[in-house]
Amino acid sequence: MQKILASNKYIKILYLVLFLVFCCEQDSIKRDAIEEIPSKWDLEQIKASGTLKALTIYSGTTYFLYKGRPMGYEFELLQRLADFLEVGLEIIVVQNVNELFEKLNSGEGDIVAHALTITNDRKEDVSFTDHLYLTKQVLVQKKPDNWRTMPWSKLKKKMVNDPVDLLGDTVSVRDMSSFKERIYNLSEELGGTIHIDTVPGALATDQIIEKVANGEIKYTIADYNIASIMATYYPILDVKVPVSFSQRVAWATRHESENLLKATNDWLEQIKRKVDFNVIYNKYFKNEKYFRRRVKSNFYSLNDQQISPYDELIKKYASPLNWDWRLLASQIYQESKFDPRVSSWAQASGLMQIMPETAKDLGVTNRSDPEQSIKGGTKYLNQLIKNFEEVTDSIQRIKFTLASYNCGLYHVKDAQALANKRGLDENIWDDNVENMILELSLPNNYNDPVVKYGYVRGIEPYNYVQQIFERYQHYVQFIDM
């Protein structure tokens, strides 16, 4: 009997141990789960971080690089939104349109800045802003190769003239897109079946339209404003058959980002009253001449991996500096916008805007010659960077060098001395010496005993460094090493 009781006692102890282990494991799992849940991230947190993170994709209207300049309808509006919110802007590009909502709700971005048709299904996943514009979905189809010489009646017979003509045929669209949803609804409305060919989600709408023009796919569906501007470059396209009523196009935030949504809508209400809003829209969706010129260009990022006509020269002379050539390209854009003929009021000229006396010291005999200018400019950069060997961080050292290139080495040295006197780090540009270069515009600072070279218009080197690095980040997004 005692053995049985002892056995039961041991069994109870074993159960108790197992129960405690199980509970501890469950508590650990719960704690881990809680830690994985992101904390509230709304407008207040965005402002505290100083940066609005916008999710978008590459496309010929949304965000692209053209002749060394980041551009796009969404990009230009985002710049204005960031200014309104008084924060910086970080563009996060997703390779697949279908990832936009996923990355938004996982906290990788704050706002989706892409042409999103507002649908009830999507409202379950995100909160939409007020609409940016109205559009409708249209069928994109290719006319016969000899369409220019065909009688209208014959041409009409060769084309789809009504959505009902699509029954039994196939339309190519991205998965999880409003266009795919529209085909399902259209099939239901027409009492038949329109087959769907799913194309890769990484393809932007304009790239899919291009495939129709090239005969790679038969039909697709697109928003009319994008389809119509594409048709100006590809006259063989027909975009006249509507497949929907007017629809609202908007951006999106997470459901819990209520304050960001409200602020974005406040901004939209204000900017829609300004001429600027319509000018930006017309620039990307109405200006046919500009669109055709851009699409033909080798320096359009959706065509080629080129920033400027001088990329090979820039790579050649960036190498001895141990700089990323795209960073040097950004500086050259800042100086001259890649125009070797440009001159400044101060008599600086050429791609790298070299001054006459500096050119003599560098052995530059023709400042308008692209190679001489880049060779001379990088030689000067190499001389400047040696003055900052005590700066251990390579990026910070480059920033000091760029500031010196813009306003002069000794003004930067003055800013370092002032930073040291104020208890700041004289070897860190960001939030330290850059703030002191701004202070050198004020008499009580440029008359300080530690300042040897007096007044400098500090906003110029401050913006110069900042804008070069901002542009460089865009170049990194678009252009491979």
NORZIGI-V473470 format. One record per residue. NEAR is the number of other C-alpha atoms within 12 Angstrom. Layout:
near=NEAR
near=NEAR
This chain:
near=7
near=8
near=9
near=10
near=11
near=12
near=13
near=14
near=14
near=14
near=14
near=14
near=14
near=14
near=14
near=14
near=14
near=14
near=14
near=14
near=14
near=14
near=14
near=14
near=14
near=14
near=14
near=14
near=14
near=14
near=13
near=13
near=12
near=12
near=11
near=12
near=14
near=15
near=13
near=19
near=30
near=30
near=30
near=21
near=19
near=29
near=24
near=15
near=18
near=18
near=28
near=39
near=35
near=37
near=41
near=43
near=38
near=39
near=41
near=41
near=46
near=37
near=39
near=39
near=38
near=37
near=33
near=41
near=34
near=37
near=33
near=34
near=36
near=40
near=38
near=28
near=34
near=40
near=29
near=25
near=34
near=31
near=19
near=23
near=29
near=22
near=23
near=25
near=34
near=30
near=40
near=34
near=34
near=30
near=21
near=27
near=34
near=28
near=26
near=39
near=37
near=23
near=29
near=34
near=28
near=23
near=30
near=27
near=33
near=48
near=51
near=44
near=47
near=43
near=42
near=42
near=38
near=33
near=23
near=14
near=16
near=26
near=20
near=16
near=22
near=32
near=35
near=38
near=37
near=26
near=26
near=33
near=28
near=22
near=28
near=30
near=36
near=36
near=42
near=49
near=43
near=32
near=33
near=27
near=17
near=15
near=21
near=14
near=12
near=15
near=13
near=15
near=12
near=15
near=20
near=18
near=16
near=20
near=28
near=28
near=23
near=20
near=35
near=23
near=23
near=32
near=23
near=16
near=21
near=25
near=38
near=35
near=41
near=31
near=25
near=27
near=38
near=33
near=38
near=30
near=27
near=37
near=42
near=25
near=19
near=31
near=26
near=15
near=17
near=20
near=16
near=19
near=22
near=30
near=22
near=31
near=22
near=24
near=30
near=20
near=24
near=26
near=28
near=34
near=42
near=35
near=31
near=36
near=45
near=36
near=26
near=35
near=31
near=21
near=21
near=17
near=25
near=32
near=41
near=49
near=48
near=48
near=41
near=37
near=35
near=40
near=40
near=36
near=36
near=42
near=32
near=26
near=26
near=30
near=27
near=26
near=35
near=38
near=38
near=29
near=31
near=30
near=37
near=29
near=17
near=19
near=28
near=25
near=28
near=32
near=40
near=44
near=47
near=35
near=27
near=25
near=30
near=24
near=25
near=35
near=30
near=23
near=27
near=40
near=27
near=19
near=28
near=28
near=18
near=17
near=22
near=22
near=13
near=14
near=12
near=18
near=26
near=20
near=19
near=27
near=28
near=23
near=26
near=35
near=32
near=25
near=24
near=23
near=18
near=22
near=28
near=22
near=17
near=30
near=32
near=20
near=23
near=21
near=28
near=35
near=35
near=32
near=23
near=22
near=27
near=31
near=44
near=37
near=28
near=33
near=32
near=22
near=26
near=38
near=28
near=22
near=32
near=30
near=21
near=17
near=27
near=20
near=29
near=29
near=33
near=40
near=39
near=46
near=45
near=42
near=42
near=46
near=38
near=32
near=33
near=28
near=28
near=35
near=27
near=30
near=23
near=25
near=23
near=19
near=9
near=12
near=17
near=26
near=35
near=36
near=42
near=46
near=43
near=44
near=31
near=24
near=17
near=26
near=30
near=17
near=16
near=25
near=19
near=30
near=22
near=25
near=34
near=28
near=27
near=34
near=28
near=30
near=41
near=43
near=35
near=35
near=43
near=40
near=29
near=34
near=38
near=28
near=22
near=29
near=30
near=21
near=22
near=32
near=18
near=17
near=23
near=17
near=16
near=22
near=23
near=29
near=31
near=37
near=39
near=46
near=41
near=44
near=44
near=38
near=37
near=38
near=31
near=30
near=30
near=27
near=36
near=47
near=34
near=37
near=48
near=39
near=30
near=36
near=32
near=20
near=20
near=19
near=14
near=21
near=24
near=32
near=34
near=29
near=38
near=27
near=18
near=28
near=38
near=39
near=28
near=40
near=46
near=33
near=33
near=38
near=27
near=19
near=16
near=15
near=29
near=27
near=19
near=23
near=15
near=23
near=31
near=22
near=24
near=28
near=28
near=34
near=26
near=32
near=24
near=25
near=37
near=36
near=24
near=31
near=37
near=29
near=28
near=33
near=30
near=26
near=34
near=31
near=28
near=34
near=38
near=28
near=27
near=35
near=32
near=16
near=18
